[in-house]
Structure formats: structure tokens, C-alpha cells
């Protein structure tokens, strides 16, 4: 059931985009527009403005990956690659959107005719390939996938809700398109905000932040229907200590959703635990790797998108794909604390996780997908009875920013992954039970604590904001935060984890 290393994908269009970026900025990153601010207004540096613009601000595409169910194992590598290509197409179309503002102002049909129409045609080609690959491998791909080819433009003022596109995360990136970003940043137009180094900033904006004092206590139950310790259940815990990425392992790959694809996430991840976790790592690589965990039996990989302070800092990836070249700019903030805990079920014992089980929680595309799979909570130390999912908290002096994620804890009992990387896992019901024959496994709970200077909001602008890395078209919205895990504990340690939880002990 393990995965094999897949052939490295080196998309030509991705190289072309990087070349365009170099031409546009003399070797610097792509220019990404902020549609809330004007380059002609005072105080534009290190600021984003709250005024919502009426122009099309981003691209909303149905998440094809979340609609896939019947994908034979031998077709998954190719299908994941095609899905990654779709993500690159969206990135390229978004770049073209933000570098053709003058043309859009002069032609009300420019976005549809020059961006969305061609994007639909290119997506249809990839959907046809996906259907062919599924059918060749003995699966059955329905023609209803064709309806997912078209994308729409949408303003950035306000979030789409309801998860109408199926929700979910499908990080990936490879391009099949030919004309994404042809303008090369030469037609910037208005509505552009830049940091002190001339990099464009596509969010966050003032409306993405909230004073933690304005969040009502109990506003979001941290368990949210998830497994929790309780009477009659498995009340123990197991904490694994794996550090805070002291070895500075960062990349913009996604081994779960885009295996074998360079820059599959289009944003940078922080890694703790396993020290060999790029897109080309096989299960054997993971099993043989070093680990940052104190318990050397835990070679699991734990990863999440980095937080950045948009203060004009030129990070190591300032000109790279996944970093500054895709709008992820500023100083990378590693957590001051990274607490990784496994908890039990309030309805009974838990069973062992299978080795190499993959779990994605949260949704990297929630700004356009809707909040159906959004899961991370934001808060501040000393205020953790106040949780919010769609805002970044403004913490008082002396208080730290907290990101908390509780993973799905019901497993189908058979698969370490699924076609859409979600169906093999589920959240518990409101009463703590698992449905449809699923089994309760230890629930991973991740709590990350950060020392972040509190942004200042003045006159509808936020100065030096912090934000989670994201796909470019997701505009760094907090709702897009997500977390990933691959279990690589040895059998002895996993049995110890299960034993501690089921016996009511708190172990490390």
C-alpha cells in the first residue's frame, strides 16, 4: 500500500513563468497585486488597505481533485500530476489577471476572453487526460467532470461560503498552458501595493484581522465535533517532541497531494519530524530518514504552511517559485513552540494507525472553495477560549499568536490514502462515534505558538501584517490554513501510543 518514488516532473511552463518574472523585475519575483490599495496613495509601503475594489480580484475554479472517487491505485500518480498541472494553470492565469489591469480597464470582456476562456479550454484538456488515465487503469470516470472546467472571476471583498466546489485541499503545481503571464508584469495598472523592496502584496487586508478581545468566548468549540477525551472513552494522551524546525527544512512541495511534482504546493512548508520530505520521497526514504523527534521511533512527518511577517525582509526564497515569485514574501516566522499531541476517543478505545497513513486537514483553497473543510483555529495565549477560523488575531502586548489544528480521527480501516486524499479519513460524529465502519485512531492535535509583533491598523490599513503562505489566488486568507501528517512511527512506538491513550495515561 506504500507509494513509490515517481518520475520527477519539470514543467516547461513553470520555467517560462520564472523567466518572465526575471524579465519583469530584473531577476526579482513576480509582481502580485493587492486590489485593496493604490500604488498612488501615501503610505503604500508595508501596508494593505481595507477598501474593497470592484474589479475581478482573483480566480475561482472548481476543485476537480475533490470530486474524484474511483481512481485505481496505478493511475493515481498520473492523476495527481494532472491535478498539479491544473494548479499551475490557475497560478499562471492569476498572474495574467494581476498584470493586465490597464487592458481590463479598457475592455470589459478582457478577463473572460483573454483569461477565463483560455483557462477553461486548458483545464478541459487536463480533465480529458484524467478521465482517460482512470479508464485505462480499470476505473470509471464520469463525464460530469467536464462541468468543472470553467472558472469564474470574483472580487476579494467577502468570502464565498458553503464549500460549493467540494472543498478540500489539493496542493499541487504543473502547467500545460501557453500564454499565462505573457505581459510579464509590464502592464501593472492601478490597485498595486508593494513592500519596501518592490514586491507586490496580494493580501492580507485589514478585514482579515480581528482584535482577540472582540472574539466571543466559546465562539468556536475547539473540538468542533472532533474526538475528545471524555468519560467512558480512551482518556490518555501521548505527546511527541520534535522541535520547531531547527534544521531549517523548508520547501514548496507537497508529498501527499502532489508526489513527484516540484513546487507542488505553490507555498512554503515548515517541517518537523522526518528530515527527508520533499515531493520525491518514497515510503522507503521516509522509513530510512533521520528525525528531529526526541523519540527516534517517531519518523513521522508533520508539516504546515509557514507564517511570514510582511516587513520587506528578503528571505532565501524571495525570487523562487513557491516564495516571492508567487507572492509569498517577507520574513519566515518559525514557531516558538510546536506541541504535537495524540488524544483518544470519548466513546471507546483507539486502534493503531497504519504505517505511512496520510492525513490532510484544513483546506488550502478555502477562500474560493468555501469553508466546508476549513479546520485551523487562531487565537492568542491567555485567550484560548476565544477561537476564530477566518481571521488572524491581533493579540495584546505579551500575548502570542496560536494556531491549533485537530485532525480527523476516524479511519476506514483499509487505506493509507485515497483518490482525493480525504475519503479514507473522517471526523467523528457529534457524540464521538465513527460512522460507516470507520475505526477510531489516535487523534493528532497540533498547537503552534508564535512570537509576532502585533500589526497596527490605521485608517483602514494594516502595517506590517503577518500571513500564512498560500496559493497566489487565495490572497493569504487565514481560512486557507491547513496541516499535513504522514505516520512513520515504528510498531513499538505506535503500540505504546495506543496503550497510553487506552489506559488513560499521559505519556511522552
BELJOLIN-V704307 format. One record per backbone hydrogen bond with DSSP energy under -0.5 kcal/mol. CO is the residue of the C=O (numbers start at 1). NH is the residue of the N-H. If there is no record, write none. Layout:
[[CO/NH] [CO/NH]]
This chain:
[[3/283] [8/10] [9/262] [11/15] [12/16] [13/17] [14/18] [15/19] [16/20] [17/21] [18/22] [19/23] [20/24] [21/25] [22/26] [22/27] [25/28] [30/32] [31/33] [33/35] [34/37] [38/41] [41/44] [44/47] [46/464] [48/462] [58/154] [59/61] [60/152] [62/64] [63/66] [64/67] [65/68] [69/71] [70/72] [72/75] [72/76] [73/76] [75/79] [76/80] [77/81] [78/82] [79/83] [80/84] [81/85] [82/86] [83/87] [84/88] [84/174] [85/89] [86/90] [87/91] [88/92] [89/93] [90/94] [91/95] [92/96] [93/97] [94/98] [95/99] [97/100] [99/187] [100/104] [101/105] [102/106] [103/107] [104/107] [107/110] [109/113] [110/114] [110/115] [111/115] [111/116] [112/117] [115/119] [116/120] [117/121] [118/122] [119/123] [120/124] [121/125] [122/126] [123/127] [124/128] [125/129] [126/130] [127/131] [128/132] [129/133] [130/134] [131/135] [132/136] [133/137] [134/139] [135/138] [140/142] [142/145] [143/146] [144/147] [145/148] [146/149] [150/62] [152/60] [154/57] [154/58] [156/158] [161/164] [163/166] [165/63] [174/88] [174/89] [175/13] [179/182] [181/184] [183/186] [186/188] [187/101] [191/34] [191/193] [193/201] [194/46] [195/198] [199/195] [201/203] [205/208] [206/209] [208/392] [210/394] [211/214] [212/215] [216/219] [223/226] [230/233] [233/235] [236/344] [237/507] [238/342] [240/242] [240/340] [241/294] [242/273] [245/248] [248/250] [249/271] [251/269] [252/265] [252/266] [254/258] [258/261] [260/9] [260/262] [261/264] [268/306] [269/251] [270/304] [272/274] [272/302] [273/292] [278/281] [279/260] [282/286] [283/287] [284/288] [285/289] [286/289] [290/275] [294/296] [295/298] [297/299] [297/490] [300/274] [300/302] [301/486] [302/272] [303/484] [304/270] [306/469] [307/333] [308/310] [308/467] [309/311] [309/331] [313/315] [313/330] [315/318] [317/320] [317/324] [320/323] [320/325] [323/326] [323/328] [324/327] [327/329] [331/309] [332/334] [333/307] [337/449] [338/340] [339/341] [339/447] [340/240] [341/445] [342/238] [343/443] [345/234] [348/234] [348/345] [351/442] [354/357] [357/487] [359/485] [361/483] [363/366] [365/368] [365/369] [366/370] [367/160] [369/165] [371/374] [373/362] [377/404] [378/388] [379/402] [380/383] [383/386] [385/218] [385/387] [388/378] [392/210] [393/395] [394/212] [396/399] [400/381] [401/450] [402/379] [403/448] [404/377] [405/407] [405/446] [409/441] [410/426] [411/439] [416/358] [418/421] [421/360] [422/425] [424/412] [426/409] [426/410] [429/432] [433/429] [435/438] [439/411] [440/351] [442/444] [443/343] [444/407] [445/341] [445/447] [446/405] [447/339] [448/403] [449/336] [449/337] [450/401] [450/452] [456/458] [456/463] [458/461] [460/50] [461/458] [461/463] [462/48] [463/456] [465/310] [467/308] [471/474] [471/476] [472/475] [474/477] [477/480] [478/481] [481/363] [482/305] [483/361] [484/303] [485/359] [486/301] [486/488] [487/356] [488/299] [490/494] [491/495] [492/496] [493/497] [494/498] [495/499] [496/500] [497/501] [498/502] [499/503] [500/504] [500/505] [501/236] [501/504] [505/237] [505/507] [507/239]]
